[in-house]
Amino acid sequence: MPDGNRIKHHADLVDRMAGTLGVDLEEAVLRGRTDMDEVTDAVLACTGCSCPEACDVWLSEHREGADNPPGYCRNADLFSLLQGRQTS
């Protein structure tokens, strides 16, 4: 199990990625489009990523937003779903 600081860092990455992609996770939970368990699972999936530093850089380079997450994002399907797009 990842330590608390690592979980906080990845929770921040998930939240920032969602925002960059135009997804408001809190609103999605409140509207029933997802639930807190799925958000928690997304954070835990993120902790297994081997590219968190690259993700920080990518997010810094996309402050104005992006249509899609980087190819290595473990939560791309969730973000796509919450953006209202179907995944293949």
PDB file of N, CA, C and O in Angstrom:
ATOM      1  N   MET A   1       0.853  -1.185   0.000  1.00  0.00           N
ATOM      2  CA  MET A   1       0.000   0.000   0.000  1.00  0.00           C
ATOM      3  C   MET A   1       0.891   1.239   0.000  1.00  0.00           C
ATOM      4  O   MET A   1       1.811   1.346   0.811  1.00  0.00           O
ATOM      5  N   PRO A   2       0.617   2.177  -0.913  1.00  0.00           N
ATOM      6  CA  PRO A   2       1.412   3.400  -0.963  1.00  0.00           C
ATOM      7  C   PRO A   2       1.258   4.216   0.321  1.00  0.00           C
ATOM      8  O   PRO A   2       0.226   4.151   0.989  1.00  0.00           O
ATOM      9  N   ASP A   3       2.308   4.992   0.661  1.00  0.00           N
ATOM     10  CA  ASP A   3       2.227   5.810   1.869  1.00  0.00           C
ATOM     11  C   ASP A   3       1.340   7.031   1.626  1.00  0.00           C
ATOM     12  O   ASP A   3       0.980   7.331   0.488  1.00  0.00           O
ATOM     13  N   GLY A   4       0.994   7.727   2.701  1.00  0.00           N
ATOM     14  CA  GLY A   4       0.066   8.851   2.641  1.00  0.00           C
ATOM     15  C   GLY A   4       0.502   9.967   1.716  1.00  0.00           C
ATOM     16  O   GLY A   4      -0.318  10.517   0.980  1.00  0.00           O
ATOM     17  N   ASN A   5       1.796  10.312   1.740  1.00  0.00           N
ATOM     18  CA  ASN A   5       2.272  11.385   0.865  1.00  0.00           C
ATOM     19  C   ASN A   5       2.148  10.993  -0.609  1.00  0.00           C
ATOM     20  O   ASN A   5       1.798  11.818  -1.452  1.00  0.00           O
ATOM     21  N   ARG A   6       2.436   9.742  -0.905  1.00  0.00           N
ATOM     22  CA  ARG A   6       2.325   9.287  -2.293  1.00  0.00           C
ATOM     23  C   ARG A   6       0.867   9.314  -2.737  1.00  0.00           C
ATOM     24  O   ARG A   6       0.568   9.724  -3.859  1.00  0.00           O
ATOM     25  N   ILE A   7      -0.037   8.882  -1.872  1.00  0.00           N
ATOM     26  CA  ILE A   7      -1.462   8.900  -2.209  1.00  0.00           C
ATOM     27  C   ILE A   7      -1.924  10.345  -2.433  1.00  0.00           C
ATOM     28  O   ILE A   7      -2.650  10.623  -3.387  1.00  0.00           O
ATOM     29  N   LYS A   8      -1.506  11.262  -1.555  1.00  0.00           N
ATOM     30  CA  LYS A   8      -1.885  12.669  -1.727  1.00  0.00           C
ATOM     31  C   LYS A   8      -1.374  13.216  -3.052  1.00  0.00           C
ATOM     32  O   LYS A   8      -2.089  13.936  -3.749  1.00  0.00           O
ATOM     33  N   HIS A   9      -0.143  12.876  -3.398  1.00  0.00           N
ATOM     34  CA  HIS A   9       0.437  13.352  -4.661  1.00  0.00           C
ATOM     35  C   HIS A   9      -0.373  12.830  -5.846  1.00  0.00           C
ATOM     36  O   HIS A   9      -0.680  13.584  -6.769  1.00  0.00           O
ATOM     37  N   HIS A  10      -0.714  11.560  -5.822  1.00  0.00           N
ATOM     38  CA  HIS A  10      -1.458  10.982  -6.935  1.00  0.00           C
ATOM     39  C   HIS A  10      -2.914  11.444  -6.947  1.00  0.00           C
ATOM     40  O   HIS A  10      -3.508  11.567  -8.018  1.00  0.00           O
ATOM     41  N   ALA A  11      -3.490  11.698  -5.790  1.00  0.00           N
ATOM     42  CA  ALA A  11      -4.834  12.279  -5.750  1.00  0.00           C
ATOM     43  C   ALA A  11      -4.816  13.650  -6.413  1.00  0.00           C
ATOM     44  O   ALA A  11      -5.740  14.010  -7.141  1.00  0.00           O
ATOM     45  N   ASP A  12      -3.757  14.409  -6.154  1.00  0.00           N
ATOM     46  CA  ASP A  12      -3.603  15.715  -6.789  1.00  0.00           C
ATOM     47  C   ASP A  12      -3.446  15.558  -8.303  1.00  0.00           C
ATOM     48  O   ASP A  12      -4.041  16.314  -9.070  1.00  0.00           O
ATOM     49  N   LEU A  13      -2.645  14.578  -8.733  1.00  0.00           N
ATOM     50  CA  LEU A  13      -2.475  14.348 -10.168  1.00  0.00           C
ATOM     51  C   LEU A  13      -3.812  13.993 -10.829  1.00  0.00           C
ATOM     52  O   LEU A  13      -4.129  14.512 -11.900  1.00  0.00           O
ATOM     53  N   VAL A  14      -4.585  13.122 -10.204  1.00  0.00           N
ATOM     54  CA  VAL A  14      -5.884  12.730 -10.759  1.00  0.00           C
ATOM     55  C   VAL A  14      -6.803  13.947 -10.846  1.00  0.00           C
ATOM     56  O   VAL A  14      -7.469  14.152 -11.860  1.00  0.00           O
ATOM     57  N   ASP A  15      -6.840  14.742  -9.803  1.00  0.00           N
ATOM     58  CA  ASP A  15      -7.692  15.926  -9.789  1.00  0.00           C
ATOM     59  C   ASP A  15      -7.243  16.934 -10.851  1.00  0.00           C
ATOM     60  O   ASP A  15      -8.072  17.491 -11.570  1.00  0.00           O
ATOM     61  N   ARG A  16      -5.943  17.165 -10.945  1.00  0.00           N
ATOM     62  CA  ARG A  16      -5.420  18.094 -11.957  1.00  0.00           C
ATOM     63  C   ARG A  16      -5.673  17.577 -13.371  1.00  0.00           C
ATOM     64  O   ARG A  16      -6.023  18.351 -14.261  1.00  0.00           O
ATOM     65  N   MET A  17      -5.498  16.276 -13.581  1.00  0.00           N
ATOM     66  CA  MET A  17      -5.748  15.705 -14.904  1.00  0.00           C
ATOM     67  C   MET A  17      -7.217  15.879 -15.260  1.00  0.00           C
ATOM     68  O   MET A  17      -7.547  16.281 -16.376  1.00  0.00           O
ATOM     69  N   ALA A  18      -8.093  15.578 -14.318  1.00  0.00           N
ATOM     70  CA  ALA A  18      -9.525  15.744 -14.571  1.00  0.00           C
ATOM     71  C   ALA A  18      -9.827  17.190 -14.960  1.00  0.00           C
ATOM     72  O   ALA A  18     -10.520  17.436 -15.947  1.00  0.00           O
ATOM     73  N   GLY A  19      -9.318  18.131 -14.199  1.00  0.00           N
ATOM     74  CA  GLY A  19      -9.553  19.541 -14.495  1.00  0.00           C
ATOM     75  C   GLY A  19      -9.014  19.947 -15.853  1.00  0.00           C
ATOM     76  O   GLY A  19      -9.660  20.697 -16.586  1.00  0.00           O
ATOM     77  N   THR A  20      -7.833  19.454 -16.190  1.00  0.00           N
ATOM     78  CA  THR A  20      -7.222  19.757 -17.484  1.00  0.00           C
ATOM     79  C   THR A  20      -8.082  19.242 -18.625  1.00  0.00           C
ATOM     80  O   THR A  20      -8.122  19.836 -19.702  1.00  0.00           O
ATOM     81  N   LEU A  21      -8.768  18.135 -18.380  1.00  0.00           N
ATOM     82  CA  LEU A  21      -9.621  17.522 -19.403  1.00  0.00           C
ATOM     83  C   LEU A  21     -11.062  18.036 -19.343  1.00  0.00           C
ATOM     84  O   LEU A  21     -11.927  17.571 -20.086  1.00  0.00           O
ATOM     85  N   GLY A  22     -11.310  18.997 -18.456  1.00  0.00           N
ATOM     86  CA  GLY A  22     -12.648  19.570 -18.359  1.00  0.00           C
ATOM     87  C   GLY A  22     -13.631  18.746 -17.560  1.00  0.00           C
ATOM     88  O   GLY A  22     -14.845  18.887 -17.714  1.00  0.00           O
ATOM     89  N   VAL A  23     -13.108  17.885 -16.708  1.00  0.00           N
ATOM     90  CA  VAL A  23     -13.955  17.019 -15.884  1.00  0.00           C
ATOM     91  C   VAL A  23     -13.905  17.516 -14.442  1.00  0.00           C
ATOM     92  O   VAL A  23     -12.826  17.656 -13.865  1.00  0.00           O
ATOM     93  N   ASP A  24     -15.058  17.778 -13.873  1.00  0.00           N
ATOM     94  CA  ASP A  24     -15.172  18.155 -12.467  1.00  0.00           C
ATOM     95  C   ASP A  24     -15.568  16.894 -11.700  1.00  0.00           C
ATOM     96  O   ASP A  24     -16.730  16.488 -11.725  1.00  0.00           O
ATOM     97  N   LEU A  25     -14.609  16.284 -11.026  1.00  0.00           N
ATOM     98  CA  LEU A  25     -14.871  15.015 -10.343  1.00  0.00           C
ATOM     99  C   LEU A  25     -15.934  15.152  -9.255  1.00  0.00           C
ATOM    100  O   LEU A  25     -16.790  14.280  -9.106  1.00  0.00           O
ATOM    101  N   GLU A  26     -15.878  16.239  -8.501  1.00  0.00           N
ATOM    102  CA  GLU A  26     -16.866  16.437  -7.441  1.00  0.00           C
ATOM    103  C   GLU A  26     -18.273  16.522  -8.036  1.00  0.00           C
ATOM    104  O   GLU A  26     -19.206  15.902  -7.525  1.00  0.00           O
ATOM    105  N   GLU A  27     -18.419  17.275  -9.098  1.00  0.00           N
ATOM    106  CA  GLU A  27     -19.715  17.393  -9.764  1.00  0.00           C
ATOM    107  C   GLU A  27     -20.168  16.042 -10.327  1.00  0.00           C
ATOM    108  O   GLU A  27     -21.346  15.693 -10.248  1.00  0.00           O
ATOM    109  N   ALA A  28     -19.225  15.289 -10.894  1.00  0.00           N
ATOM    110  CA  ALA A  28     -19.559  13.971 -11.450  1.00  0.00           C
ATOM    111  C   ALA A  28     -20.076  13.036 -10.362  1.00  0.00           C
ATOM    112  O   ALA A  28     -21.003  12.262 -10.598  1.00  0.00           O
ATOM    113  N   VAL A  29     -19.482  13.103  -9.175  1.00  0.00           N
ATOM    114  CA  VAL A  29     -19.953  12.280  -8.054  1.00  0.00           C
ATOM    115  C   VAL A  29     -21.334  12.750  -7.611  1.00  0.00           C
ATOM    116  O   VAL A  29     -22.235  11.937  -7.405  1.00  0.00           O
ATOM    117  N   LEU A  30     -21.498  14.062  -7.466  1.00  0.00           N
ATOM    118  CA  LEU A  30     -22.790  14.598  -7.019  1.00  0.00           C
ATOM    119  C   LEU A  30     -23.914  14.279  -7.995  1.00  0.00           C
ATOM    120  O   LEU A  30     -25.055  14.080  -7.578  1.00  0.00           O
ATOM    121  N   ARG A  31     -23.612  14.228  -9.278  1.00  0.00           N
ATOM    122  CA  ARG A  31     -24.633  13.936 -10.294  1.00  0.00           C
ATOM    123  C   ARG A  31     -24.798  12.441 -10.554  1.00  0.00           C
ATOM    124  O   ARG A  31     -25.621  12.038 -11.376  1.00  0.00           O
ATOM    125  N   GLY A  32     -24.013  11.617  -9.851  1.00  0.00           N
ATOM    126  CA  GLY A  32     -24.146  10.174  -9.981  1.00  0.00           C
ATOM    127  C   GLY A  32     -23.507   9.603 -11.238  1.00  0.00           C
ATOM    128  O   GLY A  32     -23.793   8.466 -11.612  1.00  0.00           O
ATOM    129  N   ARG A  33     -22.644  10.376 -11.897  1.00  0.00           N
ATOM    130  CA  ARG A  33     -21.964   9.881 -13.095  1.00  0.00           C
ATOM    131  C   ARG A  33     -20.803   8.965 -12.723  1.00  0.00           C
ATOM    132  O   ARG A  33     -20.329   8.182 -13.547  1.00  0.00           O
ATOM    133  N   THR A  34     -20.355   9.070 -11.491  1.00  0.00           N
ATOM    134  CA  THR A  34     -19.338   8.190 -10.917  1.00  0.00           C
ATOM    135  C   THR A  34     -19.585   8.183  -9.418  1.00  0.00           C
ATOM    136  O   THR A  34     -20.501   8.847  -8.932  1.00  0.00           O
ATOM    137  N   ASP A  35     -18.773   7.438  -8.687  1.00  0.00           N
ATOM    138  CA  ASP A  35     -18.906   7.448  -7.232  1.00  0.00           C
ATOM    139  C   ASP A  35     -17.521   7.543  -6.600  1.00  0.00           C
ATOM    140  O   ASP A  35     -16.502   7.417  -7.279  1.00  0.00           O
ATOM    141  N   MET A  36     -17.505   7.764  -5.312  1.00  0.00           N
ATOM    142  CA  MET A  36     -16.226   7.957  -4.621  1.00  0.00           C
ATOM    143  C   MET A  36     -15.345   6.719  -4.700  1.00  0.00           C
ATOM    144  O   MET A  36     -14.120   6.838  -4.725  1.00  0.00           O
ATOM    145  N   ASP A  37     -15.945   5.532  -4.741  1.00  0.00           N
ATOM    146  CA  ASP A  37     -15.137   4.321  -4.878  1.00  0.00           C
ATOM    147  C   ASP A  37     -14.378   4.330  -6.195  1.00  0.00           C
ATOM    148  O   ASP A  37     -13.216   3.927  -6.245  1.00  0.00           O
ATOM    149  N   GLU A  38     -15.026   4.787  -7.261  1.00  0.00           N
ATOM    150  CA  GLU A  38     -14.359   4.828  -8.562  1.00  0.00           C
ATOM    151  C   GLU A  38     -13.254   5.885  -8.567  1.00  0.00           C
ATOM    152  O   GLU A  38     -12.201   5.673  -9.168  1.00  0.00           O
ATOM    153  N   VAL A  39     -13.484   7.011  -7.908  1.00  0.00           N
ATOM    154  CA  VAL A  39     -12.455   8.043  -7.802  1.00  0.00           C
ATOM    155  C   VAL A  39     -11.281   7.510  -6.981  1.00  0.00           C
ATOM    156  O   VAL A  39     -10.122   7.729  -7.334  1.00  0.00           O
ATOM    157  N   THR A  40     -11.581   6.817  -5.896  1.00  0.00           N
ATOM    158  CA  THR A  40     -10.524   6.208  -5.081  1.00  0.00           C
ATOM    159  C   THR A  40      -9.741   5.186  -5.894  1.00  0.00           C
ATOM    160  O   THR A  40      -8.514   5.140  -5.817  1.00  0.00           O
ATOM    161  N   ASP A  41     -10.438   4.370  -6.668  1.00  0.00           N
ATOM    162  CA  ASP A  41      -9.766   3.402  -7.536  1.00  0.00           C
ATOM    163  C   ASP A  41      -8.874   4.104  -8.556  1.00  0.00           C
ATOM    164  O   ASP A  41      -7.795   3.608  -8.881  1.00  0.00           O
ATOM    165  N   ALA A  42      -9.316   5.254  -9.061  1.00  0.00           N
ATOM    166  CA  ALA A  42      -8.508   6.016 -10.020  1.00  0.00           C
ATOM    167  C   ALA A  42      -7.212   6.494  -9.367  1.00  0.00           C
ATOM    168  O   ALA A  42      -6.144   6.432  -9.977  1.00  0.00           O
ATOM    169  N   VAL A  43      -7.307   6.966  -8.136  1.00  0.00           N
ATOM    170  CA  VAL A  43      -6.111   7.416  -7.417  1.00  0.00           C
ATOM    171  C   VAL A  43      -5.168   6.235  -7.193  1.00  0.00           C
ATOM    172  O   VAL A  43      -3.961   6.355  -7.401  1.00  0.00           O
ATOM    173  N   LEU A  44      -5.713   5.103  -6.772  1.00  0.00           N
ATOM    174  CA  LEU A  44      -4.877   3.925  -6.550  1.00  0.00           C
ATOM    175  C   LEU A  44      -4.248   3.443  -7.850  1.00  0.00           C
ATOM    176  O   LEU A  44      -3.090   3.024  -7.851  1.00  0.00           O
ATOM    177  N   ALA A  45      -4.986   3.491  -8.956  1.00  0.00           N
ATOM    178  CA  ALA A  45      -4.404   3.124 -10.253  1.00  0.00           C
ATOM    179  C   ALA A  45      -3.267   4.072 -10.593  1.00  0.00           C
ATOM    180  O   ALA A  45      -2.235   3.652 -11.115  1.00  0.00           O
ATOM    181  N   CYS A  46      -3.453   5.329 -10.302  1.00  0.00           N
ATOM    182  CA  CYS A  46      -2.420   6.332 -10.576  1.00  0.00           C
ATOM    183  C   CYS A  46      -1.145   6.053  -9.770  1.00  0.00           C
ATOM    184  O   CYS A  46      -0.040   6.292 -10.256  1.00  0.00           O
ATOM    185  N   THR A  47      -1.298   5.555  -8.554  1.00  0.00           N
ATOM    186  CA  THR A  47      -0.108   5.280  -7.736  1.00  0.00           C
ATOM    187  C   THR A  47       0.768   4.203  -8.367  1.00  0.00           C
ATOM    188  O   THR A  47       1.957   4.119  -8.058  1.00  0.00           O
ATOM    189  N   GLY A  48       0.204   3.380  -9.242  1.00  0.00           N
ATOM    190  CA  GLY A  48       0.965   2.342  -9.914  1.00  0.00           C
ATOM    191  C   GLY A  48       1.660   2.822 -11.181  1.00  0.00           C
ATOM    192  O   GLY A  48       2.376   2.057 -11.827  1.00  0.00           O
ATOM    193  N   CYS A  49       1.453   4.069 -11.533  1.00  0.00           N
ATOM    194  CA  CYS A  49       2.049   4.629 -12.749  1.00  0.00           C
ATOM    195  C   CYS A  49       3.554   4.786 -12.584  1.00  0.00           C
ATOM    196  O   CYS A  49       4.045   5.180 -11.526  1.00  0.00           O
ATOM    197  N   SER A  50       4.267   4.469 -13.648  1.00  0.00           N
ATOM    198  CA  SER A  50       5.722   4.625 -13.615  1.00  0.00           C
ATOM    199  C   SER A  50       6.155   5.998 -14.132  1.00  0.00           C
ATOM    200  O   SER A  50       7.353   6.265 -14.234  1.00  0.00           O
ATOM    201  N   CYS A  51       5.198   6.872 -14.459  1.00  0.00           N
ATOM    202  CA  CYS A  51       5.514   8.169 -15.073  1.00  0.00           C
ATOM    203  C   CYS A  51       4.953   9.379 -14.319  1.00  0.00           C
ATOM    204  O   CYS A  51       4.576  10.349 -14.977  1.00  0.00           O
ATOM    205  N   PRO A  52       4.875   9.385 -12.991  1.00  0.00           N
ATOM    206  CA  PRO A  52       4.254  10.542 -12.336  1.00  0.00           C
ATOM    207  C   PRO A  52       5.004  11.852 -12.591  1.00  0.00           C
ATOM    208  O   PRO A  52       4.384  12.913 -12.652  1.00  0.00           O
ATOM    209  N   GLU A  53       6.314  11.790 -12.738  1.00  0.00           N
ATOM    210  CA  GLU A  53       7.067  13.006 -13.023  1.00  0.00           C
ATOM    211  C   GLU A  53       6.719  13.526 -14.419  1.00  0.00           C
ATOM    212  O   GLU A  53       6.574  14.731 -14.624  1.00  0.00           O
ATOM    213  N   ALA A  54       6.586  12.610 -15.370  1.00  0.00           N
ATOM    214  CA  ALA A  54       6.194  13.002 -16.724  1.00  0.00           C
ATOM    215  C   ALA A  54       4.784  13.585 -16.713  1.00  0.00           C
ATOM    216  O   ALA A  54       4.492  14.521 -17.458  1.00  0.00           O
ATOM    217  N   CYS A  55       3.925  13.047 -15.887  1.00  0.00           N
ATOM    218  CA  CYS A  55       2.557  13.543 -15.774  1.00  0.00           C
ATOM    219  C   CYS A  55       2.574  14.979 -15.235  1.00  0.00           C
ATOM    220  O   CYS A  55       1.849  15.837 -15.738  1.00  0.00           O
ATOM    221  N   ASP A  56       3.391  15.239 -14.222  1.00  0.00           N
ATOM    222  CA  ASP A  56       3.531  16.604 -13.702  1.00  0.00           C
ATOM    223  C   ASP A  56       3.938  17.561 -14.811  1.00  0.00           C
ATOM    224  O   ASP A  56       3.385  18.654 -14.931  1.00  0.00           O
ATOM    225  N   VAL A  57       4.909  17.145 -15.621  1.00  0.00           N
ATOM    226  CA  VAL A  57       5.378  17.979 -16.735  1.00  0.00           C
ATOM    227  C   VAL A  57       4.253  18.171 -17.748  1.00  0.00           C
ATOM    228  O   VAL A  57       3.994  19.290 -18.189  1.00  0.00           O
ATOM    229  N   TRP A  58       3.588  17.082 -18.113  1.00  0.00           N
ATOM    230  CA  TRP A  58       2.497  17.154 -19.090  1.00  0.00           C
ATOM    231  C   TRP A  58       1.419  18.114 -18.606  1.00  0.00           C
ATOM    232  O   TRP A  58       0.940  18.950 -19.373  1.00  0.00           O
ATOM    233  N   LEU A  59       1.039  17.998 -17.348  1.00  0.00           N
ATOM    234  CA  LEU A  59       0.008  18.883 -16.801  1.00  0.00           C
ATOM    235  C   LEU A  59       0.463  20.342 -16.835  1.00  0.00           C
ATOM    236  O   LEU A  59      -0.336  21.232 -17.123  1.00  0.00           O
ATOM    237  N   SER A  60       1.720  20.586 -16.547  1.00  0.00           N
ATOM    238  CA  SER A  60       2.252  21.946 -16.612  1.00  0.00           C
ATOM    239  C   SER A  60       2.206  22.499 -18.033  1.00  0.00           C
ATOM    240  O   SER A  60       1.992  23.694 -18.239  1.00  0.00           O
ATOM    241  N   GLU A  61       2.409  21.627 -18.998  1.00  0.00           N
ATOM    242  CA  GLU A  61       2.409  22.046 -20.409  1.00  0.00           C
ATOM    243  C   GLU A  61       0.994  22.202 -20.969  1.00  0.00           C
ATOM    244  O   GLU A  61       0.826  22.743 -22.062  1.00  0.00           O
ATOM    245  N   HIS A  62      -0.014  21.745 -20.249  1.00  0.00           N
ATOM    246  CA  HIS A  62      -1.399  21.792 -20.733  1.00  0.00           C
ATOM    247  C   HIS A  62      -2.292  22.559 -19.755  1.00  0.00           C
ATOM    248  O   HIS A  62      -3.432  22.167 -19.504  1.00  0.00           O
ATOM    249  N   ARG A  63      -1.774  23.629 -19.220  1.00  0.00           N
ATOM    250  CA  ARG A  63      -2.542  24.433 -18.253  1.00  0.00           C
ATOM    251  C   ARG A  63      -3.833  24.992 -18.844  1.00  0.00           C
ATOM    252  O   ARG A  63      -4.791  25.248 -18.115  1.00  0.00           O
ATOM    253  N   GLU A  64      -3.859  25.179 -20.149  1.00  0.00           N
ATOM    254  CA  GLU A  64      -5.046  25.728 -20.812  1.00  0.00           C
ATOM    255  C   GLU A  64      -6.073  24.653 -21.146  1.00  0.00           C
ATOM    256  O   GLU A  64      -7.152  24.955 -21.655  1.00  0.00           O
ATOM    257  N   GLY A  65      -5.738  23.402 -20.859  1.00  0.00           N
ATOM    258  CA  GLY A  65      -6.663  22.307 -21.106  1.00  0.00           C
ATOM    259  C   GLY A  65      -6.177  21.384 -22.211  1.00  0.00           C
ATOM    260  O   GLY A  65      -5.238  21.694 -22.944  1.00  0.00           O
ATOM    261  N   ALA A  66      -6.837  20.253 -22.307  1.00  0.00           N
ATOM    262  CA  ALA A  66      -6.510  19.252 -23.323  1.00  0.00           C
ATOM    263  C   ALA A  66      -7.754  18.398 -23.566  1.00  0.00           C
ATOM    264  O   ALA A  66      -8.631  18.286 -22.710  1.00  0.00           O
ATOM    265  N   ASP A  67      -7.804  17.806 -24.747  1.00  0.00           N
ATOM    266  CA  ASP A  67      -8.930  16.933 -25.080  1.00  0.00           C
ATOM    267  C   ASP A  67      -8.737  15.515 -24.561  1.00  0.00           C
ATOM    268  O   ASP A  67      -9.706  14.825 -24.242  1.00  0.00           O
ATOM    269  N   ASN A  68      -7.477  15.083 -24.479  1.00  0.00           N
ATOM    270  CA  ASN A  68      -7.163  13.707 -24.089  1.00  0.00           C
ATOM    271  C   ASN A  68      -5.973  13.698 -23.140  1.00  0.00           C
ATOM    272  O   ASN A  68      -5.104  14.566 -23.225  1.00  0.00           O
ATOM    273  N   PRO A  69      -5.926  12.725 -22.239  1.00  0.00           N
ATOM    274  CA  PRO A  69      -4.764  12.593 -21.360  1.00  0.00           C
ATOM    275  C   PRO A  69      -3.594  12.002 -22.145  1.00  0.00           C
ATOM    276  O   PRO A  69      -3.775  11.545 -23.273  1.00  0.00           O
ATOM    277  N   PRO A  70      -2.412  12.007 -21.564  1.00  0.00           N
ATOM    278  CA  PRO A  70      -1.282  11.357 -22.237  1.00  0.00           C
ATOM    279  C   PRO A  70      -1.556   9.859 -22.389  1.00  0.00           C
ATOM    280  O   PRO A  70      -2.326   9.279 -21.623  1.00  0.00           O
ATOM    281  N   GLY A  71      -0.930   9.252 -23.368  1.00  0.00           N
ATOM    282  CA  GLY A  71      -1.173   7.853 -23.690  1.00  0.00           C
ATOM    283  C   GLY A  71      -0.928   6.883 -22.554  1.00  0.00           C
ATOM    284  O   GLY A  71      -1.515   5.801 -22.531  1.00  0.00           O
ATOM    285  N   TYR A  72      -0.080   7.244 -21.620  1.00  0.00           N
ATOM    286  CA  TYR A  72       0.251   6.336 -20.518  1.00  0.00           C
ATOM    287  C   TYR A  72      -0.696   6.460 -19.327  1.00  0.00           C
ATOM    288  O   TYR A  72      -0.519   5.761 -18.330  1.00  0.00           O
ATOM    289  N   CYS A  73      -1.695   7.336 -19.411  1.00  0.00           N
ATOM    290  CA  CYS A  73      -2.598   7.550 -18.272  1.00  0.00           C
ATOM    291  C   CYS A  73      -3.432   6.302 -18.002  1.00  0.00           C
ATOM    292  O   CYS A  73      -4.134   5.810 -18.886  1.00  0.00           O
ATOM    293  N   ARG A  74      -3.350   5.806 -16.793  1.00  0.00           N
ATOM    294  CA  ARG A  74      -4.095   4.608 -16.393  1.00  0.00           C
ATOM    295  C   ARG A  74      -5.577   4.868 -16.216  1.00  0.00           C
ATOM    296  O   ARG A  74      -6.362   3.930 -16.077  1.00  0.00           O
ATOM    297  N   ASN A  75      -5.971   6.139 -16.220  1.00  0.00           N
ATOM    298  CA  ASN A  75      -7.373   6.494 -16.014  1.00  0.00           C
ATOM    299  C   ASN A  75      -8.005   7.111 -17.256  1.00  0.00           C
ATOM    300  O   ASN A  75      -9.043   7.767 -17.167  1.00  0.00           O
ATOM    301  N   ALA A  76      -7.385   6.901 -18.405  1.00  0.00           N
ATOM    302  CA  ALA A  76      -7.889   7.498 -19.647  1.00  0.00           C
ATOM    303  C   ALA A  76      -9.340   7.091 -19.924  1.00  0.00           C
ATOM    304  O   ALA A  76     -10.144   7.926 -20.337  1.00  0.00           O
ATOM    305  N   ASP A  77      -9.678   5.834 -19.704  1.00  0.00           N
ATOM    306  CA  ASP A  77     -11.045   5.374 -19.969  1.00  0.00           C
ATOM    307  C   ASP A  77     -12.053   6.084 -19.064  1.00  0.00           C
ATOM    308  O   ASP A  77     -13.116   6.499 -19.527  1.00  0.00           O
ATOM    309  N   LEU A  78     -11.730   6.223 -17.801  1.00  0.00           N
ATOM    310  CA  LEU A  78     -12.622   6.916 -16.868  1.00  0.00           C
ATOM    311  C   LEU A  78     -12.801   8.364 -17.298  1.00  0.00           C
ATOM    312  O   LEU A  78     -13.926   8.860 -17.350  1.00  0.00           O
ATOM    313  N   PHE A  79     -11.705   9.044 -17.606  1.00  0.00           N
ATOM    314  CA  PHE A  79     -11.813  10.444 -18.015  1.00  0.00           C
ATOM    315  C   PHE A  79     -12.627  10.584 -19.291  1.00  0.00           C
ATOM    316  O   PHE A  79     -13.436  11.504 -19.413  1.00  0.00           O
ATOM    317  N   SER A  80     -12.421   9.690 -20.232  1.00  0.00           N
ATOM    318  CA  SER A  80     -13.179   9.727 -21.480  1.00  0.00           C
ATOM    319  C   SER A  80     -14.667   9.533 -21.198  1.00  0.00           C
ATOM    320  O   SER A  80     -15.502  10.243 -21.756  1.00  0.00           O
ATOM    321  N   LEU A  81     -14.993   8.594 -20.351  1.00  0.00           N
ATOM    322  CA  LEU A  81     -16.384   8.350 -19.982  1.00  0.00           C
ATOM    323  C   LEU A  81     -17.004   9.599 -19.345  1.00  0.00           C
ATOM    324  O   LEU A  81     -18.125   9.982 -19.681  1.00  0.00           O
ATOM    325  N   LEU A  82     -16.276  10.220 -18.438  1.00  0.00           N
ATOM    326  CA  LEU A  82     -16.790  11.397 -17.752  1.00  0.00           C
ATOM    327  C   LEU A  82     -16.860  12.625 -18.664  1.00  0.00           C
ATOM    328  O   LEU A  82     -17.604  13.568 -18.394  1.00  0.00           O
ATOM    329  N   GLN A  83     -16.083  12.603 -19.735  1.00  0.00           N
ATOM    330  CA  GLN A  83     -16.176  13.663 -20.739  1.00  0.00           C
ATOM    331  C   GLN A  83     -17.380  13.420 -21.656  1.00  0.00           C
ATOM    332  O   GLN A  83     -17.732  14.277 -22.466  1.00  0.00           O
ATOM    333  N   GLY A  84     -17.999  12.262 -21.523  1.00  0.00           N
ATOM    334  CA  GLY A  84     -19.159  11.939 -22.336  1.00  0.00           C
ATOM    335  C   GLY A  84     -18.824  11.261 -23.644  1.00  0.00           C
ATOM    336  O   GLY A  84     -19.662  11.190 -24.543  1.00  0.00           O
ATOM    337  N   ARG A  85     -17.586  10.753 -23.760  1.00  0.00           N
ATOM    338  CA  ARG A  85     -17.173  10.060 -24.968  1.00  0.00           C
ATOM    339  C   ARG A  85     -17.096   8.576 -24.677  1.00  0.00           C
ATOM    340  O   ARG A  85     -16.837   8.169 -23.545  1.00  0.00           O
ATOM    341  N   GLN A  86     -17.317   7.789 -25.679  1.00  0.00           N
ATOM    342  CA  GLN A  86     -17.187   6.342 -25.568  1.00  0.00           C
ATOM    343  C   GLN A  86     -15.738   5.963 -25.793  1.00  0.00           C
ATOM    344  O   GLN A  86     -15.031   6.613 -26.563  1.00  0.00           O
ATOM    345  N   THR A  87     -15.295   4.910 -25.121  1.00  0.00           N
ATOM    346  CA  THR A  87     -13.957   4.373 -25.369  1.00  0.00           C
ATOM    347  C   THR A  87     -14.108   3.118 -26.200  1.00  0.00           C
ATOM    348  O   THR A  87     -15.164   2.485 -26.216  1.00  0.00           O
ATOM    349  N   SER A  88     -13.040   2.770 -26.886  1.00  0.00           N
ATOM    350  CA  SER A  88     -13.112   1.574 -27.737  1.00  0.00           C
ATOM    351  C   SER A  88     -12.719   0.335 -26.973  1.00  0.00           C
ATOM    352  O   SER A  88     -12.723  -0.762 -27.533  1.00  0.00           O
TER     353      SER A  88
END
